[in-house]
Amino acid sequence: MFNARNSSHRGLRFDFDGSYLQAALAFIVYPILVVLSLGLALPFVAQRVNQFAFNHHKFGISRFQMQALVKDFYMVYLKLAAFMLVISFAVYLGVSSLAGHKKHDAVSMNQHSLQAQSTATDAGFIKVANTAEAQPTTDYLKDLSPEDRAEFEAQMKAYEAQLQSGESQSTEPRASEHVKKENPIEKIFGPYAAILGPMIYAIFMGIALFYMAIIFLISAYIRSRITNLIWNGTSLEHISFASNQRMRDLVWLYFSNTIILFLTLGLATPWAQIRMARYRAERLALTGETDWDKFVGEKKEMSRAMGEEIAEMFDVDLSFG
């Protein structure tokens, strides 16, 4: 009401005559239906709220009329739901494909590891070392040739020397080595553990940008389609309106305004608001007979008379000296 009564065109003011009860019904009671219906009543509530806002606006004594129906709002939201299903399905396919690829790589790595272990066991030395407790070593050494037995004894001496050198070192380096060897991140990701931190940061940024893009797309779609639907179905006596806002234009405005606001710490908020207002005005047109002189002339006299009476009622003498 404040905005309408402080706006005018060609000397004639706008007005808004909605009551508090109607406003409470539109902005308090109807939104409860959205919660109770799990969102199914959202198009109905959107139509009722916009109908309340438009049908109670007046230009002089002429009233705006919005003819957009509830089914028209449902069509807009059904198309949005279909769009979201397509996006969700595409994301699901991408994640499933990536998970399957990683699973295939993990299976390949496990098979390669098992094959390497089997090859090492078949070499002879590991088999003798691992089964020394179960059977006497001499049972296996008697089947070896003199060259293999000499190689085995050399490997055992090297192994004992390595154990002795390890025992001479302090326990702290060995403990740290043990902890490093048992690190679950390195155990899972192997050589990729070093780049895991940057990868997580990049994934987080990618998810944030994807979420922002989805929000911009949904907001731009709803704003452009609902605005066009409302204005294209609104009339003021013999004057009608035509709106042709586009989703891609609003996405660019939202994205560029967000970047500028982030870089300027919010100081560019008036500039961003003016950009949005200018775009809406450029995409709105009047159609039909627009004889504004006749239109204003029929109602200017009553508005002027009311203004003169109010001015006399609040007349105060402010003369000095």
QUIWOZI-V207514 format. One record per residue. N is the residue number from 0. RES is the residue in one letter. SS is DSSP state (2 for helix, 1 for strand, 0 for the rest). PHI is phi in degrees with one decimal (* if undefined). D_CENTER is the distance of its C-alpha to the mean C-alpha in Angstrom with 2 decimals. Layout:
n=<N;N>
res=<RES;RES>
ss=<SS;SS>
phi=<PHI;PHI>
d_center=<D_CENTER;D_CENTER>
//
This chain:
n=<0;1;2;3;4;5;6;7;8;9;10;11;12;13;14;15;16;17;18;19;20;21;22;23;24;25;26;27;28;29;30;31;32;33;34;35;36;37;38;39;40;41;42;43;44;45;46;47;48;49;50;51;52;53;54;55;56;57;58;59;60;61;62;63;64;65;66;67;68;69;70;71;72;73;74;75;76;77;78;79;80;81;82;83;84;85;86;87;88;89;90;91;92;93;94;95;96;97;98;99;100;101;102;103;104;105;106;107;108;109;110;111;112;113;114;115;116;117;118;119;120;121;122;123;124;125;126;127;128;129;130;131;132;133;134;135;136;137;138;139;140;141;142;143;144;145;146;147;148;149;150;151;152;153;154;155;156;157;158;159;160;161;162;163;164;165;166;167;168;169;170;171;172;173;174;175;176;177;178;179;180;181;182;183;184;185;186;187;188;189;190;191;192;193;194;195;196;197;198;199;200;201;202;203;204;205;206;207;208;209;210;211;212;213;214;215;216;217;218;219;220;221;222;223;224;225;226;227;228;229;230;231;232;233;234;235;236;237;238;239;240;241;242;243;244;245;246;247;248;249;250;251;252;253;254;255;256;257;258;259;260;261;262;263;264;265;266;267;268;269;270;271;272;273;274;275;276;277;278;279;280;281;282;283;284;285;286;287;288;289;290;291;292;293;294;295;296;297;298;299;300;301;302;303;304;305;306;307;308;309;310;311;312;313;314;315;316;317;318;319;320>
res=<M;F;N;A;R;N;S;S;H;R;G;L;R;F;D;F;D;G;S;Y;L;Q;A;A;L;A;F;I;V;Y;P;I;L;V;V;L;S;L;G;L;A;L;P;F;V;A;Q;R;V;N;Q;F;A;F;N;H;H;K;F;G;I;S;R;F;Q;M;Q;A;L;V;K;D;F;Y;M;V;Y;L;K;L;A;A;F;M;L;V;I;S;F;A;V;Y;L;G;V;S;S;L;A;G;H;K;K;H;D;A;V;S;M;N;Q;H;S;L;Q;A;Q;S;T;A;T;D;A;G;F;I;K;V;A;N;T;A;E;A;Q;P;T;T;D;Y;L;K;D;L;S;P;E;D;R;A;E;F;E;A;Q;M;K;A;Y;E;A;Q;L;Q;S;G;E;S;Q;S;T;E;P;R;A;S;E;H;V;K;K;E;N;P;I;E;K;I;F;G;P;Y;A;A;I;L;G;P;M;I;Y;A;I;F;M;G;I;A;L;F;Y;M;A;I;I;F;L;I;S;A;Y;I;R;S;R;I;T;N;L;I;W;N;G;T;S;L;E;H;I;S;F;A;S;N;Q;R;M;R;D;L;V;W;L;Y;F;S;N;T;I;I;L;F;L;T;L;G;L;A;T;P;W;A;Q;I;R;M;A;R;Y;R;A;E;R;L;A;L;T;G;E;T;D;W;D;K;F;V;G;E;K;K;E;M;S;R;A;M;G;E;E;I;A;E;M;F;D;V;D;L;S;F;G>
ss=<0;2;2;2;2;0;0;1;1;0;0;1;1;1;1;1;0;0;0;2;2;2;2;2;2;2;2;2;2;2;2;2;2;2;2;2;0;0;0;0;0;2;2;2;2;2;2;2;2;2;2;2;2;2;2;0;1;1;1;0;0;1;1;1;1;1;0;0;0;2;2;2;2;2;2;2;2;2;2;2;2;2;2;2;2;2;2;2;2;2;2;2;2;2;2;2;2;2;2;2;2;2;2;2;2;2;2;2;2;2;2;2;2;2;2;2;2;2;2;2;2;2;0;0;2;2;2;2;2;2;0;0;0;0;0;0;2;2;2;2;2;0;0;0;0;2;2;2;2;2;2;2;2;2;2;2;2;2;2;2;2;2;2;2;2;2;2;2;0;0;2;2;2;2;2;2;2;2;2;2;2;0;0;2;2;2;2;2;2;2;2;2;2;2;2;2;2;2;2;2;2;2;2;2;2;2;2;2;2;2;2;2;2;2;2;2;2;2;2;2;2;2;2;2;2;2;2;2;2;2;2;2;0;1;1;1;0;0;1;1;1;1;1;0;0;0;2;2;2;2;2;2;2;2;2;2;2;2;2;2;2;2;2;0;0;0;0;0;2;2;2;2;2;2;2;2;2;2;2;2;2;2;0;1;1;1;1;1;0;0;0;2;2;2;2;2;2;2;2;2;2;2;2;2;2;2;2;2;2;2;2;2;2;0;0;0;0;0;0;0;0>
phi=<*;-62.9;-62.4;-67.3;-74.6;-103.6;-122.5;-149.4;-142.3;55.3;84.0;-114.5;-86.8;-85.7;-154.0;-141.5;-119.6;-70.1;-94.3;-64.5;-65.0;-66.2;-66.9;-63.5;-64.2;-75.7;-105.9;-121.5;-74.2;-60.2;-60.4;-63.2;-63.1;-63.8;-68.9;-66.3;-93.7;58.2;91.6;-68.5;-90.7;-59.9;-61.0;-62.4;-65.4;-61.3;-66.7;-68.3;-65.1;-69.1;-65.3;-63.3;-68.1;-83.8;-70.0;-100.9;-87.0;-134.8;-117.5;70.7;-111.6;-91.4;-103.5;-71.8;-131.6;-103.3;-101.5;-64.8;-95.1;-63.8;-63.3;-65.7;-67.8;-63.4;-63.1;-63.3;-73.5;-66.4;-63.8;-64.2;-62.9;-63.4;-62.3;-66.8;-64.4;-63.4;-63.2;-64.3;-65.6;-64.8;-64.3;-62.7;-63.4;-63.5;-66.1;-64.6;-63.6;-64.8;-66.1;-64.8;-64.8;-66.0;-64.5;-63.3;-64.6;-65.2;-64.0;-63.8;-64.5;-66.1;-63.3;-64.1;-66.3;-64.6;-64.5;-64.8;-64.9;-63.9;-64.3;-65.0;-67.9;-68.0;-67.9;115.1;-69.3;-66.4;-63.1;-66.7;-67.8;-75.5;-107.6;-65.9;-76.3;-79.3;-134.6;-62.4;-65.7;-64.3;-63.5;-90.5;-71.2;-70.6;-86.8;-87.9;-75.4;-58.5;-67.9;-68.2;-67.6;-65.1;-65.9;-63.1;-64.5;-65.2;-67.5;-65.7;-62.8;-63.8;-65.9;-66.0;-65.8;-66.7;-63.9;-64.6;-67.6;-69.6;-69.5;-74.0;-79.4;-71.3;-74.4;-65.8;-60.6;-67.2;-66.4;-64.3;-65.1;-64.1;-62.8;-65.3;-71.9;-96.5;-61.4;-64.1;-66.3;-68.5;-66.7;-83.5;-96.7;61.1;-67.9;-86.6;-64.1;-67.6;-102.0;-65.4;-60.0;-59.0;-65.7;-63.4;-63.1;-65.3;-64.6;-61.8;-63.9;-63.8;-65.3;-63.8;-65.9;-64.3;-62.9;-63.2;-63.3;-64.0;-62.5;-62.3;-64.3;-65.0;-62.5;-65.6;-65.2;-62.8;-64.4;-68.6;-69.1;-67.9;-62.0;-62.9;-62.8;-69.3;-68.8;-69.7;-110.1;-114.6;-139.2;-133.1;56.3;-90.2;-109.0;-121.7;-124.6;-136.9;-122.3;-136.3;-68.4;-119.0;-63.1;-65.2;-66.3;-69.2;-60.4;-65.4;-64.3;-61.6;-65.6;-66.1;-63.2;-63.2;-63.6;-64.8;-64.0;-67.0;-72.0;-99.5;57.4;87.8;-69.1;-91.6;-59.8;-59.5;-62.3;-66.6;-65.3;-66.2;-60.5;-66.4;-64.2;-64.7;-64.8;-62.2;-67.2;-70.4;-97.4;-115.7;-135.1;-101.0;-129.7;96.2;-75.6;-119.8;-82.3;-67.9;-63.2;-68.5;-62.5;-72.7;-63.8;-72.7;-122.8;-67.0;-64.0;-65.0;-63.7;-66.7;-64.5;-64.1;-64.3;-66.9;-64.8;-65.8;-63.1;-68.1;-67.1;-100.4;-69.3;-131.7;-81.7;-113.8;-73.4;-117.4;77.1>
d_center=<34.55;34.77;32.69;34.70;38.09;37.44;36.55;39.27;40.13;43.64;45.05;43.70;41.17;38.33;38.28;36.27;38.24;35.73;37.00;35.49;35.94;34.03;31.20;31.11;31.05;28.15;25.92;27.05;28.66;26.52;23.17;25.01;25.40;21.67;21.75;25.06;24.06;20.75;18.96;21.58;23.14;20.12;21.57;24.96;23.89;22.13;25.40;27.59;25.81;25.95;29.48;30.55;29.22;30.80;34.02;35.18;34.95;38.29;39.77;43.27;44.32;42.32;39.35;36.05;35.47;32.18;32.96;29.52;29.81;27.66;27.67;26.17;23.13;22.94;23.01;19.95;17.90;19.54;18.51;14.85;15.42;17.17;14.47;11.94;14.92;15.56;12.17;12.53;16.11;15.55;13.33;16.11;18.79;17.47;17.25;20.61;22.20;21.25;22.51;25.64;26.32;26.16;28.37;30.83;31.05;31.70;34.40;35.98;36.12;37.72;40.23;41.12;41.64;43.85;45.81;46.41;47.62;49.91;51.35;52.01;53.72;55.91;57.10;59.43;58.90;55.84;57.50;60.60;58.72;56.47;59.37;61.91;61.69;62.25;65.30;67.69;66.74;70.19;69.52;66.96;68.84;71.95;70.15;69.02;71.04;72.53;69.96;66.99;68.64;69.07;65.41;64.38;66.56;65.17;61.59;62.57;64.21;61.13;58.98;61.39;61.40;57.61;57.72;60.34;58.40;55.30;57.31;58.71;55.28;53.72;51.53;48.61;47.68;48.06;45.81;43.10;43.58;43.29;40.06;38.62;39.83;38.24;34.82;32.37;29.78;32.53;33.92;30.73;29.45;32.90;33.02;29.23;29.14;29.75;26.54;24.45;23.23;21.94;20.38;18.45;17.31;16.33;14.42;12.54;11.78;10.82;8.31;6.86;7.18;5.88;2.36;3.65;5.59;4.46;4.29;7.33;8.82;8.99;10.29;12.57;13.89;14.73;16.21;18.24;19.55;20.43;22.02;24.05;25.06;26.29;28.15;29.66;31.09;32.42;35.95;38.31;41.82;42.60;39.45;36.21;32.90;30.83;27.16;25.43;21.98;19.90;16.26;16.41;18.13;15.59;12.75;15.23;16.13;12.73;12.20;15.86;16.12;13.39;15.32;18.60;17.80;16.78;19.98;22.16;20.98;20.43;23.89;22.77;21.36;24.42;24.09;20.48;21.69;24.70;22.73;20.82;24.15;26.01;23.71;24.05;27.79;28.24;26.66;28.87;32.51;35.55;37.64;41.04;44.03;43.15;46.57;45.31;48.85;50.06;46.94;47.14;50.94;51.06;49.07;49.74;53.09;51.75;48.93;51.48;53.95;51.40;50.41;54.09;54.76;51.87;53.03;56.56;55.35;53.58;56.30;57.19;59.86;58.45;61.55;62.62;66.34>
//
